[in-house]
Amino acid sequence: WKILNSDEDAQFLLKQNKNLNDYRPDIIHEALRCILDSPLNKAGMVEAIYVKIDQGRLFEVMPHVRIPRTCSRFCGVILELLQKSSVRAKDTNEVLLRVVEEPVTRHLPINSYIVGLSYTSEKLVDIEEYVSVWSNDLIPVFVVGTMVNGKVKGDYIQDYISVSEYPLATKYCLGMICEALEQKWKIF
């Protein structure tokens, strides 16, 4: 078994008439590294990360996990997750990643404010100003796409915003969100 990657498996995918943009595990790898390596996460302010893949599976990434630095090793971890439904730390047996039941809303706190991001949204905001007015009792939840094309969907999303009038790489968008929250909560 293998996680297909458009960089390594282009010939095979093209022979199968598959869109190479649908096989980009590097995007989620970069996105997770961006969040997990942020001062926001290191300060303990990221409570959970959920990832939904095209096959409809939903998995949780614990905020203290250290994601492999290379995409190929990351794909190996994700393959283990999909085969075993969880990945545990070798030394402590603690769950680091696990498959969870849908919908994602069952795992979110009651006082969550769920914001979807898309550059096609008509509501263009300065992300720092946008989060600065939120009550500290509110738990922000951001839904960010990790695909080349498409739109974040979900009837549970309470607001759709754009942080740029240009399409941004997922990791850049997440970096902007993390930095805005770090500014709001004075995490440096």
DACOR-V140830 format. One record per helix or strand. SS is the DSSP state (@ for helix, = for strand). FROM is the first residue (numbers start at 1). TO is the last residue. If there is no record, write none. Layout:
ss: {SS | SS}
from: {FROM | FROM}
to: {TO | TO}
This chain:
ss: {@ | @ | @ | @ | = | = | @ | = | = | @ | = | = | @ | = | = | @}
from: {10 | 20 | 25 | 39 | 49 | 58 | 71 | 86 | 95 | 104 | 112 | 124 | 127 | 139 | 159 | 170}
to: {15 | 22 | 36 | 42 | 52 | 61 | 84 | 88 | 100 | 107 | 117 | 124 | 132 | 143 | 162 | 184}
